[in-house]
Amino acid sequence: MKPRIIIEYCPKCGWLLRAAYIAQELLTTFQEELFGVMLVPSEVAGRFQISTEEKVIFDRKREDGFQDIKVIKQLVRDTICPEKKLGHSDRKS
């Protein structure tokens, strides 16, 4: 079964557009690998997390801020399909 990505964002912080942008990027990059992306308004102030149903992939507080979309794609790839190449967005060897 394909994984679902969950983006939990703080609506009071105005992060809906950021969450929607990241969802669009993930759905475009991982068309074949994802079941879908779900946006969830958080009840916890300041929260911005990206996770699967089993694992937190990115946490804004843990990372001490937001990461570039390139880094987020790499983190998602490493979690759901480590063999996938990301082209120009991939890590430098």
C-alpha positions in Angstrom: 0.0 0.0 0.0 1.3 3.5 -0.9 2.0 5.8 2.0 0.0 8.9 2.8 1.9 12.1 3.8 0.4 14.2 6.5 1.3 17.9 6.7 0.1 19.3 10.1 0.4 23.1 10.1 -0.5 25.9 12.5 -3.4 28.0 11.0 -2.8 30.8 13.5 0.7 31.2 12.1 -0.6 31.5 8.6 1.2 28.4 7.3 -1.7 27.0 5.2 -0.1 28.4 1.9 3.3 26.9 2.8 1.6 23.5 3.6 -0.3 23.6 0.3 2.8 24.5 -1.7 4.7 21.6 -0.1 1.8 19.2 -0.8 1.8 20.3 -4.4 5.5 19.7 -4.7 5.3 16.3 -3.1 2.4 15.2 -5.2 4.2 16.3 -8.4 7.5 14.6 -7.4 6.1 11.4 -6.0 3.1 10.8 -8.3 3.6 7.1 -8.5 4.8 6.5 -4.9 2.2 8.4 -2.8 -1.4 7.5 -2.0 -2.0 11.2 -1.3 -1.1 14.2 0.9 -3.4 15.3 3.7 -3.4 18.8 5.2 -4.3 19.0 8.8 -4.8 22.2 10.8 -3.0 21.7 14.1 -4.4 22.5 17.5 -0.9 23.0 18.8 0.4 26.6 18.2 3.5 26.8 16.1 3.4 23.2 14.9 4.5 22.3 11.3 5.2 18.6 10.9 5.4 16.3 7.8 4.9 12.7 8.6 3.7 9.3 7.3 1.2 7.4 9.5 4.2 5.8 11.2 7.0 8.3 11.3 7.7 12.1 11.6 9.8 13.1 8.6 10.2 16.8 9.3 9.4 18.9 12.4 9.9 22.6 12.3 10.7 22.8 16.0 13.2 19.9 15.9 14.9 21.4 12.9 14.9 24.9 14.4 13.0 26.4 11.4 11.9 25.5 7.9 13.9 23.7 5.3 14.1 24.4 1.6 11.7 22.3 -0.5 14.7 20.4 -2.0 15.6 19.2 1.5 12.0 18.2 2.3 11.8 16.2 -0.9 15.0 14.4 0.0 13.7 13.6 3.5 10.4 12.3 2.1 12.3 10.3 -0.6 14.6 8.8 2.0 11.5 7.6 4.0 9.1 6.3 1.3 11.3 5.3 -1.7 15.1 5.6 -1.0 15.9 4.2 -4.5 14.2 7.1 -6.3 16.4 9.7 -8.1 15.4 13.3 -7.7 17.4 14.7 -10.6 18.7 18.2 -10.1 17.0 18.3 -6.6 19.1 15.4 -5.4 22.0 15.6 -3.0 25.5 16.2 -4.3 27.7 13.1 -4.2 
